Amino acid sequence: MAGIYLHIPFCKSKCPYCNFFSVASLKSVNEFLGALYLEINSQKDYLDDQEVKTIYFGGGTPSLLKLSEINGILEKIRTVFSVGKAAEITLEANPDDITAEHLQEWLKAGINRLSIGIQSFNDADLKYLRRIHTGEQAERSIRLALDHGFSDLSVDFIYGIPTLSDRAFAFNLEKVVALKVPHISAYSLTIEPKTLMDVMIRKNQLPGPEEEQSVSQFLFLMQYLGSNNYEHYEISNFCLPGSYSKHNSSYWKGDHYLGLGPSAHSFNGVSRQWNISSINQYSGLIDAGKPHFETELLTPIQLYNEYVMVSLRTMWGAGLDHIQTAFGEGVASYFRSRATQHINNNEMHENAGLFRLTDKGKLFADKISSDLFLDND
């Protein structure tokens, strides 16, 4: 199974907490699309003729693209790659871009999964985050999407926002559960260095998030969604049975994927590559037939560390048999011995050679993973 990720680097406005590469303008869209088509051609051998089972339009805000532009990209991909007839094709969208007409157009283009950036139904939170939609628009966008046939629907929330009370967060979850949205992604507000929000908080122009609030809301998130039949299948992702994101799950399971567009990353099992984070440089280098990405050949230690980090984030866990087969008996013994303390601390549990994090362990996922890593030296 292979996937294709398309980074569409355009937004109406730049969210102050976002550190993904994007520009708040559409003036370079034609330049970008021309380079993207050339990149698709140049990367035709990257997936080694594997069938493409997932295509993901991320960003940025891919819902800003015109129908003709989405159709053109998909047609180009299908010309160059072998795309499965039942491929999952996801489009990220903001509530303010969702209309009945757009939904019909996206379905017609072959988009069969929608991911809506709700963040909150509470207008005070949206104002803090400088989102340009309202809570009312957010709810309406979900209802419209469901009414127009997007049964494979995901919504994003952010918790740990200083303006988000526990009661308001519970209201967010109650509403989306009542709407029977099949997939929910929820992320703790994280202040990334050099973002506008980071600058404003350091200048005391904006209150910053508190760890205690984020922890309590994450614990409530797990408890409430679990009690409503949602599976916690990855640290930040929950779904009704069978409604996993096939594309994102492929990342966590180590499948191969090709990233297209500025700043996009790719992985083919032995190396990782990442595109330059500039539309002008990306386009100029591709037009000139020059390398537009950097590549890193991954060592066995890096592959092991990545497997541990990614697999422990999921409900499928890390498999001792897989570690022994892929990395050797010595590495498997090392993993088991290092995992013992976390099992004793009720942060992990083992069943038939599969190691998974407990709810307590999920609070410390990064720390636990790093404790199981091998030293690159």
N, C-alpha and C positions, 0 to 999 in steps of 0.2 A: 504494500500500500504506500502511495506517495501523495504528497499534497503540494499545492502552490499557494503562496501568500503574496498578495499584491498590496504594497504600501502606497496608498493614495494620499499624498502629503498636503492636502488643502483643507482649510477650515474657514468658517465665517469669521471667527475670532479665536484667539489663542487662550485656552484655559490656563490660569496662573499656576496650577499645580502640575501641569503636564510637562514631561521632559522628553516625549516622543518628538521626532523630527516632523515639523509641519510649518506651513506658512499661511498667514491669514489673508490670502489673496488667490484669485483664480487666473491671474494674468499669465502664468506660465503653463497653463494646462495643455495647450497645443504642443509646446516644446516638450513637456513631460511625456505626452502620449506618443509622440514620434520616437522618442528615445526608448520608451517602454516596448514598443513593437520591435525595435531593433534588438533590445535585450532578450525578448522572448525567443527570437531567432538564434541569437548567439548562445543561449543556454539550452538548446534543444537536446543536448546529450547529457545534461547534468543528472537527470533522473534515471538514466540508463534504461530507457524504454519501459519503465514501470508504469502501470496504469495509474492515472491520477484519479483518486477517489474523493478528494476535497479541494475546493478552491475558496479562498477567503479574501474578501475585500476589506482591508483594515486601513487605519490611518492615524491622524487625519480624520477627515469626514467623507467617506466614499459616497454617501448619499447626496453629495453636491454634484456628482457627475450626471451628465445628461444620459437619457436612455440610449441614444446612439453611441455614446462613448463606452458605456457598459457593454452593449452588444458587440461593439468593435473589439474590445479586449477579449471577451469570451470567444468570439469567432476566431481571433488570432491564436488563442491558446489551443482551441480544438484543432486548428490546422497543424500546429507544431507538435502537440502532445496527444497521447492516447487518453482521452477523458472518459471515464466510466459513465454509462447511461444513467446510473442512479447516483451520480456524484453529489455530495453535499456542497452546495454553493451558498456561502454566507455573505451578507452585506451588513456592515456596521452603519447605523443611521442615528441621527439625532431626532428627538421628538418634533422639532420645528420643521423638519424636512418631510415628515410623513403626512401624506394626503392620500385620499382614495385613488386619485389618478396615478400618483407615484407607485403606490402599492400594486396596482394593476399592471403598470409598466414593468416593474421589477419581476413580477411573476411571469410575465410574458417573455422576459429576457432569460429566464431560467433560474433566477434567484429563488431558492426554496427554503432558505433559513435567514432570519432577520435577528440582528443583535442591536437593541435600542439602548442608548446611553441615558437612562433615566436619572441616575444618581440619587434623587430623592423626590418625594411628592411635596416636600415642605419648601415653600417659597423662600424662607429665611436661609435655608441651606443652599439653595440654588443661587441666591444673591451672594452669599459668602464665597461660593465656588466660581462666581461670575459666569454661570451658565446663562444662555440667552433664551431658554424656554421656561415655562412656568409649570407648577405642579399639575395644574389643570390640563395643560397641553400634554404632559407626560402620560397622564391616565388616558386621555383621549387617543393618543398614539397607540397605546397597547390595545385598546378596544377596536380601533380601526384595523390594526394588523390582524388580530384574531378574526374579525368579521370578514376580512378579505382573503382568508385562506392560508395565512401564515401560521399553521399549526405548530411548526418547528420554530419557536420564538424564544429568544433570550433577552433578559433585561439586566443592566448593570446598576449596582448601587454602590455608594461610598458610605462607610460608617466611620465613627471617630471624628466627625466634623464638630467643631466647637459649638455650633448653633443647634446641633442635633441632639435633642433630649432622648432619653431611653424610651419615653412614651411615643415620641414622634418616630423613632426608629421602628418600634413595634408596629405602629400604624402603617409604615411603609411596607413591612413584610406582610401584615394582615391583608392589605389591599391587593398585593400581587398574588398572594395565595388564593384569595377569593376569586381573582380573575383566572385562576388555573393556568398561569404562565408556566410552561414546562421546564424552563431553564433559568436559573438565577446565578449571576456572578456578583460577588460582593467583595470589595477591597477596602482595607483600612487606609484612611487618608495618610499619605506619606509625603513628607516635605523633601523633595529632591533638591540637591544643591544647585544654586544658580538659577532656579526658576523664579518667576516674579513673586510667587507666594513666599518663597524662602527669603527673598529680599524684604518683603513687606513685614514679615514676622520679626526678622532681625531688627528692623527699624521701629518695632512696636506699633506698626500701623494696622496690624491684624492679629487677633489671638491665634495661637498655635494649638494643635491637637494635644490632648493629654493621654498618656499611655493607659492609665487606669480606665478611662472611658472607652478606649478602643478595645481593651481586653474584655471588659464586661459586655460590650455590644457584640463582640465576636462569640463569646460564650452563649449569649442569648440567641444569636443567629443560628448556631449549630443546634441548640435545643429546640427552638421553635420550628425550624424547617424540618428537622428530623421527626418531630411529632406530627408533621403534616405530610409525611410520606415522601419527602425529598431525600435523595441519596447524596451524602457529602462525598462526592467522588474525587475531588481535588481540593486543596486548601481553600481556594477562593471560589469554588464552583459547586453548585447543587442542582439536582434535576429530579424530575419525576422519573420513575423506572423506565429505562431505555432511551431517555432523551439527552444523552451525553452529546457534547460537541465532538463530532468525529474528527474535525480538524485539530482542535486543541489537544484532544486525547492522543493524536498521533505524535505530537511533540513529547508528551509525557511517556509514551511507550517506545521512543527511540526510532520511529519511522523516519524515512527520508522526506525532505521537503525543500522546495526551491522558493527563495524569496526574491521578488521582483520589485523594482522601484527604489528610490533613494532611502538608504539606511536599512533596507531589508536584509535579513539573515537567512542563510541556507545551511543545510546539513545533509551529508550523503553517507554517513556511517563511519567515515575515516577522517573527514576534515570539516571545518566550518568556514564559511566565508560571509563577509558583510559588505554591503554596498556603501559608497561614500554618501555622507549626509548633506547633500547640497544638490538642488535641482539643476543649477547651472553647470556645476562640475560633472554631475552624473550625465546630463545630456551631452555636454561637450566631449567628454571622454568616449562615450558610446559612439557618437557621430564620427569621431576620429579613429574609431576602431582600437582604442587603447583600453587597458584594464581599468575598470571602474569599481573594483572591489579588492579587498585584502583577504588572504587565505591563511588559515592556520591548520597545519597537520596535527591532529590530536594524538597524544601519546596514550598508551594503555592506562596509565594512571589518571590522565584527564578523563578518559572515557569511563573509567570506574567511578570517579568522583561525580561525574555528571549523572551517571545512572543512579547512584545513591541519592543525590539531591532531588532528582526529578521523580523517581519511583516512590520515595517516601512521602511525597506530597499527595499521592493518590490513594484511593481505597484499595487498589490492587497490590500495593506495597512492593517491597524489594524481595526478590526471590534468591534464596541461598544457592539453589541449583544453578540458576542463571549466572550468578557471580562466579561459582566454581568453574562452570563450562567456559565462560567468556574470559575470566581473568586468572584462573588457577586456584588450586586447593589452598595455597598459602594465604591468598587474599580473602577467600571465603572464611578461613579460620580467624583471620584478623577481624573481619566484619562481625562475626559471631561474638568474639570476645569483647569487642568494643560496644556491641549492642546490649550486652548483659546488664551493665549498670543502668541503662535506660529502661530496660524491662523491670528491673528491681525498683526503679523510681516511678513505675506506672506511667511512663512516657511512651513506651512501646509495648506491643505484645507480639508473640510468635504463634503461628498455627501452621503446622505441616510445612515448615521451612519458609513461610512467608512472614515478613516482618512489616508491621504497620504501626503508625502512630496512634496513640489514644487521643481523646479530646484534649487532655492535659498536654500531651506531647505536641499537638498541633500549634500550641502557643509558642513553642520553642523549636519549630521545624528547622530553621536555618542553623541554629546552634547545634542541634542533634546531628544534622547532616555533616556539618563541619567536623564534629567529633569522630565521625566514621570515615572521614577522608583519609586517603594516603598522602603522605608528604611528597610533593613534586621533587624534592631534593634527594 
